[in-house]
C-alpha cells in the first residue's frame, strides 16, 4: 500500500482542499458523517487519479494543526470506518498518528477501490474538486466501467509461475493460429511472436510476457505443473459399483489438444464395435455408444469445467452399464 511521506503530507496541507484531501479539526459533531463520505469518495476515485486520498483529522482549514489530542481511541474509531459495515465494499485504508507541522494529526490514507462503485449508507459519494457529492447516472456508469475493466476473467489472468519458454511456439504457430485466423490474415501479419501472443490474450502484454491461464492450458508443454487440476482421469471399472475392480486407468494430460486426443483414444479403445456381415448385402457396424456423442460429452466436461479454486481433475468413469462424467464447477 502506498504511504505518503511527511513532506508529501505537509505539501498536501499547504494546498487548498482538493479531490485527494479532506480536513477535519475534530471528530465530533457532523465530522464522522462527512469523514465517511470523504472516505467513500476517495475509494471511488472518479477523477481516476489512481492515487490514495487522505482524510486529515486534527487540521484546520488553513492546513495548520488544530491541537487535537490524537489518542488510541480516536485511531481505533477511524480504523472502524473499514469494518462497521456502513461503507460497502469495505475500503482499503491505513490509519496513522503523524507529526505534521509541529502537531499531532490523525491521517487516514484511502486507496482507490478495484471494484467501484463504493457506497456509504446506500449512496455513491464522489469528490468534485474540494467538495463532496453523490453521483449522477453518468458518474455511476463510469464507475461501473472501471470495475468491469479491472475484473478480468479468470482465463486471461496471468500465471506468474509460468514462463514464456514453457509455451510451445510450434503448437501456437502451426496449430493455434491457423485455427483462429484466416490464411490471408496470417499472411499479412507482421507482428513479432510476443505481439501475436498478446493480441490473442495469451500473455499479459508484449513487453510483459507472462502467460495467461489460457495459454498455460493450450500451449504449455506441461500445464499440470502450473495448474494442478489440468488433466482428466479415466477409469474403466468392470461392474456397476465403485467398489468393483478397475481394469484400466489413465491420466490424460498435456496441452489441451493433446489431452483431448489422448482421451479420445481411451474411449475408442473401450467402445467396442460389433460387425454384422450376414443380415444384408453390406456390413453393419454398431458401437456400444455413439462415438460423436461421447466426444461431445467429454469435450464439454473439459471446456466448461472451472479451473479456479480447485485442484480436482475432470473424471470419466466407464462402468458396465453406464459412463459417468464429472467435472468441477456448477451450472
MIMAR-369183 format. One record per residue (C-alpha): residue in one letter; residue number from 1; x, y, z. Coordinates in Angstrom, 1 decimal. Example, Ala and Ser with C-alpha at 12.3 -4.5 7.8 and 13.67 -1.06 7.14 Angstrom:
% residues 2
R a 1 12.3 -4.5 7.8 $
R s 2 13.7 -1.1 7.1 $
END
This chain:
% residues 331
R x 1 0.0 0.0 0.0 $
R x 2 1.3 3.5 -0.9 $
R x 3 2.2 5.5 2.2 $
R x 4 2.8 9.3 1.9 $
R x 5 6.0 10.7 3.5 $
R x 6 5.7 13.6 6.0 $
R x 7 6.9 16.0 3.3 $
R x 8 4.3 14.8 0.9 $
R x 9 1.5 15.2 3.5 $
R x 10 2.7 18.6 4.5 $
R x 11 2.7 19.6 0.9 $
R x 12 -0.9 18.4 0.6 $
R x 13 -1.8 20.5 3.6 $
R x 14 -0.2 23.6 2.1 $
R x 15 -2.6 23.4 -0.8 $
R x 16 -6.3 24.1 -0.8 $
R x 17 -8.6 21.2 -0.3 $
R x 18 -8.8 19.0 -3.4 $
R x 19 -10.4 15.8 -4.6 $
R x 20 -7.5 14.0 -2.9 $
R x 21 -7.7 15.6 0.6 $
R x 22 -10.2 16.3 3.3 $
R x 23 -9.5 18.2 6.6 $
R x 24 -11.3 18.0 9.9 $
R x 25 -10.4 19.9 13.1 $
R x 26 -12.0 17.3 15.4 $
R x 27 -14.0 14.1 15.2 $
R x 28 -17.2 15.4 16.7 $
R x 29 -20.5 16.8 15.5 $
R x 30 -21.0 16.1 11.8 $
R x 31 -17.3 15.3 11.2 $
R x 32 -17.8 11.4 11.4 $
R x 33 -20.6 11.6 8.8 $
R x 34 -18.7 13.9 6.4 $
R x 35 -15.4 12.0 7.0 $
R x 36 -17.1 8.7 6.0 $
R x 37 -18.5 10.4 2.9 $
R x 38 -14.9 11.5 2.0 $
R x 39 -13.5 8.0 2.5 $
R x 40 -16.2 6.7 0.2 $
R x 41 -15.4 9.3 -2.4 $
R x 42 -11.6 8.6 -2.2 $
R x 43 -12.3 4.9 -2.7 $
R x 44 -14.4 5.6 -5.8 $
R x 45 -11.7 7.9 -7.4 $
R x 46 -14.0 9.2 -10.1 $
R x 47 -11.2 11.6 -11.5 $
R x 48 -9.1 8.4 -11.9 $
R x 49 -6.0 9.8 -10.1 $
R x 50 -5.1 6.3 -9.1 $
R x 51 -3.5 7.7 -6.0 $
R x 52 -4.6 7.5 -2.4 $
R x 53 -6.9 10.1 -0.9 $
R x 54 -6.2 11.5 2.6 $
R x 55 -8.5 12.4 5.4 $
R x 56 -6.8 14.6 8.0 $
R x 57 -8.3 14.7 11.5 $
R x 58 -6.8 17.4 13.7 $
R x 59 -6.1 20.0 11.0 $
R x 60 -7.7 23.5 10.4 $
R x 61 -8.9 24.7 7.1 $
R x 62 -5.7 26.6 6.5 $
R x 63 -3.7 23.3 6.9 $
R x 64 -2.2 24.0 10.4 $
R x 65 -2.7 21.6 13.3 $
R x 66 -5.7 22.2 15.5 $
R x 67 -4.2 21.0 18.7 $
R x 68 -6.3 17.9 18.8 $
R x 69 -5.1 15.1 21.1 $
R x 70 -4.7 12.0 18.9 $
R x 71 -5.5 9.1 21.2 $
R x 72 -5.6 5.3 20.7 $
R x 73 -9.3 5.5 21.0 $
R x 74 -9.6 8.0 18.1 $
R x 75 -7.3 5.9 15.9 $
R x 76 -9.4 2.8 16.7 $
R x 77 -12.6 4.8 15.8 $
R x 78 -11.1 5.8 12.5 $
R x 79 -10.0 2.3 11.7 $
R x 80 -13.5 1.1 12.4 $
R x 81 -14.6 3.0 9.3 $
R x 82 -13.5 0.0 7.3 $
R x 83 -15.3 -2.6 9.3 $
R x 84 -18.5 -1.0 10.6 $
R x 85 -20.5 -2.1 7.5 $
R x 86 -21.6 1.4 6.5 $
R x 87 -19.2 1.6 3.5 $
R x 88 -19.5 -1.3 1.1 $
R x 89 -17.5 -2.9 -0.3 $
R x 90 -15.1 -2.1 2.6 $
R x 91 -12.4 0.3 1.6 $
R x 92 -8.6 -0.3 1.9 $
R x 93 -7.2 2.3 4.3 $
R x 94 -4.3 3.0 6.6 $
R x 95 -4.8 4.9 9.9 $
R x 96 -1.8 6.6 11.5 $
R x 97 -0.7 9.2 14.0 $
R x 98 1.7 11.6 12.3 $
R x 99 3.7 14.6 13.4 $
R x 100 3.0 17.3 10.8 $
R x 101 3.8 21.0 11.0 $
R x 102 4.7 20.6 14.7 $
R x 103 1.5 19.0 15.8 $
R x 104 -0.1 15.5 16.1 $
R x 105 -2.5 14.7 13.3 $
R x 106 -4.6 11.5 12.6 $
R x 107 -4.1 10.6 9.0 $
R x 108 -6.4 8.2 7.1 $
R x 109 -5.0 7.1 3.7 $
R x 110 -7.6 5.6 1.4 $
R x 111 -6.7 3.5 -1.7 $
R x 112 -8.8 3.7 -4.8 $
R x 113 -11.1 0.6 -4.9 $
R x 114 -10.6 -2.1 -7.5 $
R x 115 -14.4 -2.7 -7.7 $
R x 116 -16.3 0.6 -7.6 $
R x 117 -18.8 2.0 -7.1 $
R x 118 -18.4 2.1 -3.3 $
R x 119 -21.4 3.1 -1.3 $
R x 120 -21.9 4.8 2.1 $
R x 121 -25.3 4.1 3.5 $
R x 122 -26.5 3.1 0.1 $
R x 123 -25.3 6.3 -1.7 $
R x 124 -22.3 6.6 -4.0 $
R x 125 -20.1 9.6 -3.0 $
R x 126 -17.5 11.2 -5.2 $
R x 127 -15.2 14.3 -4.9 $
R x 128 -16.0 17.3 -7.1 $
R x 129 -12.8 19.3 -6.6 $
R x 130 -12.8 20.4 -2.9 $
R x 131 -16.4 19.3 -2.2 $
R x 132 -18.3 16.0 -1.9 $
R x 133 -21.4 15.0 -3.8 $
R x 134 -23.4 12.0 -4.9 $
R x 135 -23.1 10.5 -8.3 $
R x 136 -25.3 11.2 -11.4 $
R x 137 -26.3 8.3 -13.6 $
R x 138 -23.4 9.0 -15.9 $
R x 139 -20.9 9.1 -13.0 $
R x 140 -22.1 5.7 -11.8 $
R x 141 -21.9 4.3 -15.3 $
R x 142 -18.2 5.4 -15.4 $
R x 143 -17.5 3.7 -12.1 $
R x 144 -19.2 0.5 -13.3 $
R x 145 -17.0 0.5 -16.4 $
R x 146 -13.9 0.9 -14.2 $
R x 147 -14.9 -2.2 -12.2 $
R x 148 -15.5 -4.2 -15.3 $
R x 149 -12.2 -3.2 -16.8 $
R x 150 -10.3 -4.3 -13.7 $
R x 151 -12.3 -7.5 -13.0 $
R x 152 -10.7 -9.5 -15.9 $
R x 153 -12.0 -13.1 -16.4 $
R x 154 -10.0 -15.9 -14.9 $
R x 155 -8.9 -17.3 -18.2 $
R x 156 -6.9 -14.1 -19.1 $
R x 157 -5.4 -13.6 -15.7 $
R x 158 -1.6 -14.0 -15.5 $
R x 159 0.1 -17.2 -14.3 $
R x 160 3.3 -15.7 -12.8 $
R x 161 4.8 -19.2 -12.1 $
R x 162 4.7 -20.0 -15.8 $
R x 163 7.4 -18.6 -18.1 $
R x 164 7.3 -17.8 -21.8 $
R x 165 9.8 -20.5 -22.6 $
R x 166 7.4 -23.1 -21.3 $
R x 167 4.9 -22.4 -24.2 $
R x 168 5.2 -24.4 -27.4 $
R x 169 5.9 -21.9 -30.2 $
R x 170 5.4 -24.5 -32.9 $
R x 171 2.0 -25.5 -31.4 $
R x 172 1.0 -21.8 -31.4 $
R x 173 2.1 -21.1 -35.0 $
R x 174 1.2 -24.4 -36.6 $
R x 175 -2.0 -25.3 -34.8 $
R x 176 -3.5 -22.5 -32.8 $
R x 177 -3.1 -19.6 -35.3 $
R x 178 -4.4 -21.4 -38.4 $
R x 179 -7.5 -22.4 -36.4 $
R x 180 -8.1 -18.9 -35.1 $
R x 181 -7.4 -16.7 -38.2 $
R x 182 -8.0 -16.9 -41.9 $
R x 183 -4.9 -17.6 -44.1 $
R x 184 -4.9 -14.2 -45.7 $
R x 185 -4.9 -12.5 -42.3 $
R x 186 -1.9 -14.6 -41.2 $
R x 187 -0.1 -13.9 -44.5 $
R x 188 -0.4 -10.1 -43.8 $
R x 189 0.7 -10.4 -40.2 $
R x 190 4.0 -8.7 -39.4 $
R x 191 3.8 -8.9 -35.6 $
R x 192 6.5 -10.4 -33.5 $
R x 193 5.9 -13.7 -31.6 $
R x 194 5.3 -11.8 -28.4 $
R x 195 2.9 -9.3 -30.1 $
R x 196 0.9 -12.2 -31.6 $
R x 197 0.6 -13.9 -28.2 $
R x 198 -0.5 -10.6 -26.7 $
R x 199 -3.1 -10.0 -29.4 $
R x 200 -4.6 -13.4 -28.6 $
R x 201 -4.6 -12.6 -24.9 $
R x 202 -2.2 -15.5 -24.3 $
R x 203 0.3 -13.2 -22.4 $
R x 204 -0.2 -10.1 -20.4 $
R x 205 1.5 -7.8 -22.9 $
R x 206 4.2 -7.9 -25.5 $
R x 207 6.5 -6.1 -23.0 $
R x 208 5.3 -8.2 -20.1 $
R x 209 5.4 -11.8 -21.5 $
R x 210 3.7 -13.5 -18.6 $
R x 211 1.5 -16.4 -19.8 $
R x 212 -2.2 -16.3 -19.0 $
R x 213 -4.3 -19.2 -17.8 $
R x 214 -5.5 -19.9 -21.4 $
R x 215 -2.0 -20.1 -22.8 $
R x 216 -0.9 -22.3 -19.9 $
R x 217 -3.7 -24.7 -20.7 $
R x 218 -3.4 -24.6 -24.5 $
R x 219 0.3 -24.1 -25.2 $
R x 220 2.3 -25.1 -22.1 $
R x 221 4.2 -28.4 -22.6 $
R x 222 3.2 -29.4 -19.0 $
R x 223 0.1 -27.4 -17.9 $
R x 224 -0.3 -29.6 -14.9 $
R x 225 2.9 -28.3 -13.4 $
R x 226 1.3 -24.8 -13.2 $
R x 227 -2.4 -25.6 -12.9 $
R x 228 -2.6 -28.8 -10.8 $
R x 229 -6.1 -29.7 -12.0 $
R x 230 -5.3 -29.5 -15.7 $
R x 231 -5.8 -33.2 -16.5 $
R x 232 -8.6 -35.8 -16.9 $
R x 233 -8.7 -39.1 -15.0 $
R x 234 -10.1 -42.0 -17.0 $
R x 235 -11.3 -45.2 -15.2 $
R x 236 -12.7 -48.4 -16.7 $
R x 237 -14.5 -50.4 -14.0 $
R x 238 -15.6 -54.0 -14.5 $
R x 239 -19.0 -53.9 -12.9 $
R x 240 -21.7 -51.4 -11.9 $
R x 241 -20.4 -50.2 -8.5 $
R x 242 -17.4 -48.0 -7.4 $
R x 243 -16.1 -50.9 -5.4 $
R x 244 -15.8 -53.2 -8.4 $
R x 245 -12.3 -53.9 -10.0 $
R x 246 -10.6 -51.2 -12.1 $
R x 247 -9.2 -52.8 -15.3 $
R x 248 -7.9 -49.6 -16.9 $
R x 249 -6.8 -46.3 -15.6 $
R x 250 -5.1 -43.3 -17.3 $
R x 251 -4.3 -39.7 -16.6 $
R x 252 -4.8 -37.7 -19.8 $
R x 253 -2.7 -34.5 -19.6 $
R x 254 -0.6 -32.1 -21.7 $
R x 255 -1.7 -29.2 -23.9 $
R x 256 -5.4 -29.1 -24.3 $
R x 257 -5.4 -30.5 -27.9 $
R x 258 -3.1 -33.4 -26.8 $
R x 259 -5.2 -34.1 -23.8 $
R x 260 -8.4 -34.4 -25.8 $
R x 261 -6.8 -36.7 -28.4 $
R x 262 -5.5 -38.9 -25.6 $
R x 263 -9.0 -39.1 -24.1 $
R x 264 -10.5 -40.0 -27.5 $
R x 265 -8.0 -42.9 -27.8 $
R x 266 -9.1 -44.3 -24.4 $
R x 267 -12.8 -44.0 -25.3 $
R x 268 -12.3 -45.6 -28.7 $
R x 269 -10.3 -48.5 -27.1 $
R x 270 -13.2 -49.4 -24.8 $
R x 271 -16.1 -48.5 -27.1 $
R x 272 -16.4 -52.0 -28.7 $
R x 273 -17.9 -52.1 -32.2 $
R x 274 -19.9 -55.1 -33.4 $
R x 275 -19.8 -56.0 -37.1 $
R x 276 -22.7 -57.8 -38.8 $
R x 277 -22.0 -59.2 -42.2 $
R x 278 -24.9 -61.7 -42.5 $
R x 279 -28.1 -59.6 -42.3 $
R x 280 -27.7 -57.7 -45.5 $
R x 281 -25.6 -57.0 -48.6 $
R x 282 -23.4 -54.6 -46.7 $
R x 283 -21.7 -54.9 -43.3 $
R x 284 -23.3 -53.1 -40.4 $
R x 285 -21.2 -51.7 -37.6 $
R x 286 -22.8 -50.9 -34.2 $
R x 287 -20.9 -49.3 -31.2 $
R x 288 -21.8 -49.5 -27.6 $
R x 289 -22.1 -45.7 -27.5 $
R x 290 -22.2 -43.3 -30.5 $
R x 291 -18.6 -42.1 -30.8 $
R x 292 -19.6 -38.5 -31.7 $
R x 293 -21.9 -38.3 -28.7 $
R x 294 -19.0 -39.4 -26.4 $
R x 295 -16.7 -36.9 -27.9 $
R x 296 -19.2 -34.1 -27.4 $
R x 297 -19.8 -35.0 -23.8 $
R x 298 -16.1 -35.3 -22.8 $
R x 299 -15.2 -32.0 -24.6 $
R x 300 -18.0 -30.3 -22.7 $
R x 301 -16.6 -31.6 -19.5 $
R x 302 -13.1 -30.2 -20.3 $
R x 303 -14.2 -26.9 -21.8 $
R x 304 -16.9 -26.0 -19.3 $
R x 305 -15.1 -27.0 -16.1 $
R x 306 -13.8 -24.5 -13.6 $
R x 307 -10.0 -24.3 -13.1 $
R x 308 -10.3 -21.7 -10.3 $
R x 309 -10.2 -22.6 -6.7 $
R x 310 -9.8 -26.3 -7.2 $
R x 311 -7.2 -29.0 -7.8 $
R x 312 -9.7 -31.7 -8.8 $
R x 313 -9.5 -33.1 -12.3 $
R x 314 -12.4 -33.9 -14.6 $
R x 315 -13.2 -37.6 -14.4 $
R x 316 -14.6 -40.1 -17.0 $
R x 317 -15.7 -43.4 -15.3 $
R x 318 -16.8 -46.2 -17.5 $
R x 319 -19.0 -48.9 -15.9 $
R x 320 -20.5 -52.0 -17.5 $
R x 321 -23.9 -50.3 -17.7 $
R x 322 -23.1 -46.6 -17.9 $
R x 323 -20.5 -43.8 -18.3 $
R x 324 -20.3 -41.1 -15.6 $
R x 325 -18.6 -37.8 -16.4 $
R x 326 -17.7 -35.5 -13.6 $
R x 327 -16.2 -32.0 -13.8 $
R x 328 -15.5 -29.3 -11.1 $
R x 329 -17.8 -26.4 -11.2 $
R x 330 -21.5 -25.5 -11.0 $
R x 331 -24.2 -24.6 -13.5 $
END
